[in-house]
Amino acid sequence: MDFNIGEIAIWFVAFLFSLSFHELAHAWTSEKFGDDTGRYQGRITMDPRSHIDPVGTIVLPLISAIYHIPLFGWAKPVEVNPTRWKNKVLANIAVSAAGPAANLALAGSSVLIIKLLMVSGALNLTSAATAVRGSQIDSLSLLEGLVTFLWTMIVVNIVLAAFNMLPIPPLDGSHILSSLLSVISPKWMEMYESLRPFGFTILLIFSMTGLSAKLMGPIVSQLANVLLSIL
């Protein structure tokens, strides 16, 4: 078993930070539509302790990192009270999209910081390439270590955004699709919602067979191309 403690630590910190911001965005957006459940439960915070699911946030992600198997993890879902939303359809779409949008914002911010470091002359292409490769992390300079973390943030957040936008229950994309179907065709929405109790099983099958990776591939590529075009 070949793994680097430094790489895993950087990856895990980025993953934990990104999940916390994702869940905070859900709770914050829900409050903007009139539901303060997330604030009452202490979810509008970057403190990871408020968002950690022991299995989904710690055990499975660390196993995937150590054994180099596809990432499968989650944070504790933010609870919402739809009866308090001012506009239920719009609120459900906005609250669901807030998490992936927050991840894209983090990825974009990381790209911009790297760009600023390069424009200022603090970082050159050679140092950036060394950091991105992530080889011999223990020997990287402080600046290269920062770039390694930022690059990890870019990758993690693009993947999280793409993964959560898949229209498979209970992912964020499923709530967005359900809300759209409620307007287009309530009958289709009911048929789609009938799959929700089996969502986790469907998601597991998609992940284990690699279908989710195939669905995410084009999305990840497009998002990465747009963000990295800044550099």
C-alpha positions, -999 to +999 in steps of 0.1 A: +000+000+000+016+032-012+004+065+002+017+099+012+006+113+045+013+148+034-008+144+002-037+128+021-036+156+048-038+183+021-066+166+002-086+159+034-084+195+046-095+207+012-123+182+012-135+191+047-133+228+040-152+224+007-180+203+022-184+228+051-188+257+027-212+236+005-235+229+035-233+265+048-244+277+014-275+255+015-285+267+050-278+304+042-298+303+010-327+286+027-327+314+053-329+340+026-362+324+015-376+325+050-365+292+066-341+297+095-338+260+104-302+259+094-293+289+115-312+274+145-292+242+141-259+260+138-253+251+102-244+286+089-208+282+099-175+271+085-168+250+117-165+215+102-178+200+134-213+212+125-212+194+092-193+162+097-209+128+092-185+103+108-188+078+080-194+099+050-170+128+058-142+109+075-141+071+072-150+066+035-131+095+021-099+085+040-103+049+028-107+062-008-076+084-005-054+057+010-065+029-013-069+051-044-104+041-051-131+065-064-142+092-039-175+085-023-184+107+007-209+132+021-215+157+049-245+158+073-274+171+051-288+205+060-324+202+072-349+226+056-385+234+063-401+240+029-434+252+045-415+284+055-402+292+021-418+322+004-416+307-031-413+269-028-403+261-064-378+288-068-365+283-032-360+245-038-340+252-070-320+280-054-312+262-021-303+230-040-280+249-065-264+269-037-241+240-026-226+233-061-224+270-068-205+275-036-180+248-047-175+265-080-169+298-062-142+281-041-126+266-072-127+299-090-113+318-060-084+293-059-077+298-096-077+336-091-053+334-062-028+313-082-032+338-111-025+367-088+006+349-074+018+344-110+011+380-121+028+394-090+059+374-098+058+356-065+052+323-084+067+312-116+056+284-140+083+260-128+073+263-091+036+261-101+042+229-121+062+214-092+034+221-068+006+208-091+025+175-096+024+172-058+056+151-058+078+152-027+054+174-008+076+175+023+103+192+003+081+219-013+085+255-003+058+273+017+046+290-015+046+258-035+027+241-006+001+268-008-003+262-046-006+225-040-034+232-016-051+256-040-048+232-069-063+205-047-092+229-039-098+234-076-100+197-083-120+188-052-146+216-057-151+209-094-157+172-087-180+180-058-200+205-079-203+181-108-212+151-086-239+170-067-255+182-099-262+147-111-300+142-111-298+111-088-316+112-055-306+125-029-281+147-047-288+184-052-295+179-089-324+156-081-341+184-062-336+209-090-350+184-116-380+176-094-388+213-090-386+219-127-408+188-134-434+201-109-439+230-133-435+211-166-455+180-156-467+171-121-472+135-134-436+132-144-425+147-111-445+121-092-429+093-113-395+107-107-401+112-069-411+075-067-374+067-073-363+088-043-366+059-017-342+039-039-319+069-046-289+058-024-289+023-039-291+038-075-263+062-066-242+033-052-247+013-084-238+042-106-207+049-086-195+012-084-200+006-121-184+039-131-215+053-147-214+083-125-178+091-136-189+089-172-218+112-166-196+136-146-167+135-171-180+160-196-192+183-169-159+182-150-140+188-183-161+219-192-159+234-158-122+229-156-116+244-190-136+275-181-119+280-148-083+272-159-086+295-189-080+323-164-044+311-159 
